Amino acid sequence: MSPPHCYRPLLPGPDGIRLLRLMPHEDENAPLQCRLFDYSLEKSGKGTHLYEALSYVWGGSDKPQSIFIDEHNFPITVKLYEALLRLRDCAIERIIWIDALCINQENDQEKELQIQLMAKIYSQANRVVVWLGEAADDSDRAIEEIRVAGGKKSTSAMSDENIEAALVLLQRPWFRRIWVLQEVAAARYVLIMCGSVEIDGYAFCLGVNLLLGLYRGRPELWSLVRSVTYLITGAIFRPKCPKSRLARSSLGICPLGELMDMYHVHEASKRHDKVYALLGMSSDDLSKAGLSPNYAVPWEELLQRLTKFLLCENASVETWSDKEIAVIKSKGYVLGKVSSVRGDITEDGRQTVDIIFKNISRQLEDLEDLKDEEDVEEQEDVEDRSAHWTLQASAKSIQIGDIVCLLQGASKLTIIRPCKDYFATIVITASLPENIKTGGRDVKWPEPLQLTNTPTRDFLLVWDWEESPKNLQNLREYKNSKKIISQVPEHSEAQLGDCFDEAKLWNVILILEDSEEYEEAGERLRELIESYNRVLGPEHLHTLTKMEKLANIYVKNQQWKEAEELFLQVIQTRARGQGADYSDILRSMINIASVNTSSQIWDGVEKAEKAEKAEKAEKVRRAEGLKIMARLLMQRESNALITKEVVKIARSFDEKAMAFLLEQRGEDIQITEAVLIAALGNWNGKEIIALLLEQKGSEIQITEAVLIAAAKNRNRNRKEVMTLLLEQGESELQITEAVLMAVLEEQKESEIQITEAVLIALLRSSNVREMMALLLEQRESEIQITEAVLIAAVRNWDGKDIMARLLKCRGSEIQITEAVLIAAVEGLDGKEIMALLLEQRWSEVRITEAVLKAAAARGWNGKEITLLREQRGKTV
């Protein structure tokens, strides 16, 4: 206990402190004589304050040594006693600020006020003296080697023994103490003492930073020492006075959340100091945070206040009096995951990572909506969704696979790592940069809420300060660890039941799925299904629902075989349990799930070098289709959604899959223009089109766009497909100029000829004269003038002109049959056509009784009938 008579009240005002005079003595063994005096930091407005500030480790609560302060005996620790002996000069008094002596440690109110001044005290000191302790373990030689290495900027001359001695030196308690961070962060000049050896702080750090590269295998040491040397190195660049933040002094180094991430592994004799020691370094406005030093506040309440301040007041936070652990429950969003960690952490404690963002690439890259699914699939092949992000390094190293999320109400991002049925917090708050680098350019970061177009999830996070960085290096073991959560009373496994809290594990699975960690999501989901099978049975609705979810995850991960088998298992189980007739469903699902990897499947693949891309695109399509088939089986979508889904099915699967859909959902399915066009692009297009026309023919309209798509279709059986369409639309079909041009363009170098069906459909259209002229000009040799073609020609409104052109170009091939003559006399231009035929082919025109009857029925007069009879007599 400190003698109360040594302390008088501090000077009034916010800057009153005490300083210690360490009196000189020539005898090194003489008792230490000191005097305390009051001092105001406002006194010196012109130069540096002529005092030193001591940074050291208290070394426990025992105080076996003593000094004299104002002639009163004052017990102190061994560490402080050793430091004062080394600091005492033989002739000149030394003015020093030492927390254990200049603050009345028995007065909590005074301590709380003085703690808020510590950043100012250390920043305005003439220099900060770091006391590492007495010489031991070759520390003198280690410091000298560090000095030499810093000067030469190389450790090549250091022996293994010297490297080991330096390692032992860096393991001294001072490097682990949390209060030293603020002390050296505020300093403008640092002197390091170890025994009788002294070294400039900047020179010390130059050498130590070179050595740190040799200690990568010791992450706990590397993290602690790096954080300290970075702060010491910056001392020479600091201004005289710290920034003023309201009523307190602050160094304004960085936000409090980043400070906690970097330094929570440092040690303190009181847990409260792990927070209070960092307040003076924070750039945040803490006036309403409730974090001002107050040792009467229970530790669990302080940690809860801190967590809510960093994240959001609405977050649910559980803490405990004997643990440095916070369990956080909050809704939030998955934004992406870490895809790579770039290089080493820089000297200023920053590192660059690559983040693959989910569902926000449009905001980041200003992408436009694409019109059809092929464009989307192609976009996914070329789109760079990753971005480079430089952020403050955490004591817990960021690793590939860590998840970036935004908790509801938070203004900053959080980086987490999946464990068994919760997430470990790696970075509690990561500041959003103004710009990020993505796709080779800088992009302005949108406001966080603009990014959140992913589903809201329930997060269970554990922010654990007790887990050392060393234990976090084995990522696999850490992910499967249940150690942390089981330590917390309310979350012990004994209370979770046989399914070990299905809700927690389910939330983890959904979050992993959102972050595209499909293998991990599948692993946990399989475990959950096994538990459901044991407790609820394989036919229970919950079990089947989770199996379907697992199958969908397989689909997303392109595990086609596993997805097919699991979907089939679900159908079989439901068939047994529900007693329905599922035989056709089972048969169809097998076909649905079949995966054809032929490079010819994808429409538009013309060159061998595109085969790999085509196969990949087809697999992506089939994955989506498999998921859609399962959804259409098990759910009831709106008509609009069904039509959209059917387009995808028509594009990717065979006629058996389509038959299955029509059988199950036929009343809900509309065969639209889009569905027909999608089917035309399928390798099994002929079979699908035939099925659709057979089952839904009365509802189907063969539009111009469908015919153009059929003409441009380069899959097998396209001739038969075009015939099917033309026959379906026989009565109403119009071959427009655009359709004809498509046919001509696509068949320039094709073996396929202009078919009879195309000609007939064309001859039934309007404006046929110009199109026939074009056709005869470009494809005359491919045209076969059949009886059916002639019948269609004579029935056209421009039948006379068309027949005249055909007789002129292909007269020797034209056979004038009875059916052609009947069609002619029944046509709109019948008399003129008959006159043309009689004029040019009178010897072949045989007027039968059927022709005469047709003419009479058409209303021909007696004279006209007589002429026909006369022609009949000539050709009999």
Secondary structure, 3 states (H helix, E strand, C coil): CCCHHHCCCCCCCCCEEEEEEECCCCCCCCCCEEEEEEEECCCCCCCCCCCEEEECCCCCCCCCEEEEECCEEEEECHHHHHHHHHHCCCCCCEEEECHHHHCCCCCHHHHHHHHCCHHHHHHCCCEEEEECCCCCCCHHHHHHHHHHHHHHCCCCCCCHHHHHHHHHHHCCHHHHECHHHHHHHHCCCEEEEECCEEEEHHHHHHHHHHHHHHHCCCHHHHHHHHHHHHHHHHHHHCCCCCEEECCEEECCCECHHHHHHHHCCCECCCCCHHHHHHHCCECCCCCCCCCCCCCCCCHHHHHHHHHHHHCCCCCEEEECCCCCEEEEEEEEEEEEEEEEEECCCCCCCEEEEEEEECCCHHHHHCCCCCCCHHHHHHHHHHCCCEEEEEEECCCCCCCCCCEEEEECCCCCEEEEEECCCCEEEEEEEECCCCEEEECCEEEECCCHHHHCCCCCEEEEEEEECCCCHHHHCCHHHHHCCCHHHHHCHHHCHHHCCCCCCHHHHHHHHHHHHHCCCHHHHHHHHHHHHHHHHHHCCCCCHHHHHHHHHHHHHHHHCCCHHHHHHHHHHHHHHHHHHHCCCCHHHHHHHHHHHCCCCCCCCCCCCCCHHHHHHHHHHHHHHHHHHHHHHHHHHHCCCCHHHHHHHHHHHHHHCCHHHHHHHHHHHHHHCCCCHHHHHHHHCCCCHHHHHHHHHHHHHHHCCCCHHHHHHHHHCCCCCHHHHHHHHHHHCCCCCCCCHHHHHHHHHHCCCCCCCCCHHHHHHHHCCCCHHHHHHHHHHHHHHHCCCCHHHHHHHHCCCCHHHHHHHHHHHHHHHCCCCHHHHHHHHHCCCHHHHHHHHHHHHCCCCCCCHHHHHHHHHHCCCHHHHHHHHHHHHHHC
